[in-house]
Amino acid sequence: MTKPPAPKRRLPTSPFKAAATPAPKHFATSDQVTHDVYGLGRVVGVEDGVAALVDFGSEQMRILSPYVKMTKL
């Protein structure tokens, strides 16, 4: 059996750019958002760092963090 490869270590003094981790997204109540699956919506509730409750018109969905498919407009 083979083990999965270990993640590459990057030295802080390396001249090569390390892959940047994206900053976590933060949403507030009444923010207008778009979702790749559900479309245009408005945030009606926020659970800090856990989920956002979004009204998409025909339904309300609880979208879990890290909000990969959702962006603020």
C-alpha positions, 0 to 999 in steps of 0.5 A, spaced: 500 500 500 502 507 498 501 513 503 498 519 500 503 524 499 505 529 504 503 536 503 509 540 501 512 545 506 514 552 504 519 556 508 518 563 510 524 565 506 522 562 500 522 566 494 516 562 491 509 564 492 506 559 497 498 558 495 494 563 498 488 560 502 482 564 501 479 569 507 473 566 510 467 570 507 462 574 512 455 575 511 451 580 514 443 580 515 440 583 508 446 582 504 444 580 497 448 574 495 448 569 489 449 562 489 451 557 484 445 552 485 439 557 488 440 563 484 439 570 487 437 571 494 438 575 501 441 573 507 435 573 513 439 570 518 447 569 520 450 564 525 457 566 526 462 562 522 457 556 522 451 558 517 447 563 513 439 563 512 438 565 505 431 567 502 431 565 495 424 567 494 421 561 493 424 557 499 429 559 504 436 555 505 441 554 510 447 555 507 453 552 511 460 555 511 465 556 508 460 558 503 464 556 497 458 557 492 455 563 494 458 570 493 456 577 496 453 582 490 
